Amino acid sequence: MAYLMLIVEDPEMRRSRPASEGKRAYERMARFAQGLRSRGVLRANESLTSDAVRVRVRDGKQAVVDGPFAESKEIIGGFFLLDCASKAEAVAIASECPATEWATVEVREIGPCWKETA
């Protein structure tokens, strides 16, 4: 089964973290990803910037809003797409993630978005 591990961070923490500390955190996350890859459970992973755009279409009218979004108290700093036998395995992997020390790691099962109707 596929699970998405989202790294949910306080944007202020990322902005205020010294560059040397950010580099060490990035290196730890890269080693964590490599370990998952060698275990055969990592499908994909990426770090994300806080630069974002929101797109909405209502009554045929498109609205595009550039971030950062003042109302947002958290950013998604990155993700890991895992292939696990169970939710328990995904949660166990999340608990090993270095980001749990400075962020929240959210685990979501990936399921079908749409089902064909007859």
C-alpha positions as CSV (number, residue, x, y, z in Angstrom):
1,M,0.0,0.0,0.0
2,A,1.1,3.5,-0.7
3,Y,1.5,6.1,2.1
4,L,2.4,9.8,1.9
5,M,4.5,11.2,4.7
6,L,4.1,15.0,4.8
7,I,6.6,17.1,6.7
8,V,4.5,19.9,8.2
9,E,6.6,22.8,9.5
10,D,6.2,26.2,11.1
11,P,7.3,28.6,8.3
12,E,8.9,31.0,10.8
13,M,11.2,28.2,12.1
14,R,12.5,27.5,8.6
15,R,13.1,31.2,8.0
16,S,14.9,31.8,11.3
17,R,17.0,28.7,11.3
18,P,20.7,29.4,10.8
19,A,22.0,28.2,7.4
20,S,24.4,25.8,9.0
21,E,21.6,24.2,11.0
22,G,19.5,24.0,7.9
23,K,22.3,22.3,6.0
24,R,22.7,19.7,8.8
25,A,18.9,19.1,8.8
26,Y,18.9,18.6,5.0
27,E,21.8,16.2,5.2
28,R,20.1,14.1,7.9
29,M,16.9,14.0,5.8
30,A,19.0,12.9,2.8
31,R,20.5,10.1,4.8
32,F,17.1,9.1,6.0
33,A,15.8,9.0,2.4
34,Q,18.8,6.9,1.3
35,G,18.1,4.4,4.1
36,L,14.5,4.1,3.1
37,R,15.6,3.6,-0.5
38,S,18.0,0.8,0.5
39,R,15.1,-0.8,2.4
40,G,13.0,-0.8,-0.7
41,V,10.1,1.3,0.8
42,L,10.8,4.7,-0.8
43,R,9.0,5.5,-4.1
44,A,9.8,9.2,-4.1
45,N,10.7,12.2,-1.9
46,E,11.3,15.9,-2.4
47,S,11.8,19.0,-0.3
48,L,9.4,21.8,-1.1
49,T,9.7,25.6,-0.9
50,S,7.2,27.8,0.7
51,D,6.6,29.5,-2.7
52,A,3.1,28.4,-3.7
53,V,0.1,29.3,-5.9
54,R,-3.5,28.4,-5.2
55,V,-5.8,27.9,-8.2
56,R,-9.6,27.8,-8.0
57,V,-12.2,27.8,-10.7
58,R,-15.8,28.8,-9.7
59,D,-18.6,29.4,-12.2
60,G,-16.0,29.2,-15.0
61,K,-13.8,32.0,-13.5
62,Q,-10.3,31.2,-12.6
63,A,-8.7,32.7,-9.5
64,V,-4.9,32.4,-8.9
65,V,-3.5,33.5,-5.6
66,D,0.2,33.7,-5.1
67,G,1.7,32.7,-1.7
68,P,2.9,32.9,0.9
69,F,-0.4,32.7,2.5
70,A,-0.7,34.8,5.7
71,E,-3.5,32.7,7.1
72,S,-1.4,29.6,6.9
73,K,0.3,28.6,10.2
74,E,2.1,25.7,8.6
75,I,3.9,24.8,5.4
76,I,4.4,21.4,3.8
77,G,8.2,21.3,3.7
78,G,8.6,18.1,1.9
79,F,7.2,14.6,1.3
80,F,8.1,11.0,1.2
81,L,6.0,8.5,-0.9
82,L,6.3,5.1,0.8
83,D,5.4,1.6,-0.2
84,C,4.5,-0.2,3.1
85,A,2.7,-3.4,4.0
86,S,0.5,-1.5,6.6
87,K,-0.3,1.8,8.2
88,A,1.6,0.6,11.3
89,E,4.8,0.2,9.2
90,A,4.3,3.7,7.7
91,V,3.9,5.2,11.2
92,A,7.0,3.3,12.4
93,I,8.9,4.8,9.5
94,A,7.5,8.3,10.3
95,S,8.8,8.0,13.9
96,E,12.3,7.4,12.5
97,C,12.2,10.6,10.5
98,P,14.6,13.3,11.7
99,A,12.0,16.0,10.9
100,T,9.9,14.8,13.9
101,E,12.4,16.8,16.0
102,W,11.5,20.1,14.4
103,A,8.2,19.5,12.6
104,T,5.2,17.2,12.5
105,V,5.2,14.2,10.2
106,E,1.7,13.4,8.9
107,V,1.0,10.0,7.4
108,R,-1.8,9.5,4.9
109,E,-2.8,6.4,3.0
110,I,-3.1,6.9,-0.7
111,G,-6.3,5.5,-2.1
112,P,-8.2,5.8,-5.3
113,C,-9.5,9.3,-5.9
114,W,-12.2,8.5,-8.3
115,K,-14.1,5.4,-9.1
116,E,-15.6,4.7,-12.4
117,T,-19.4,4.6,-12.4
118,A,-21.4,2.3,-14.5
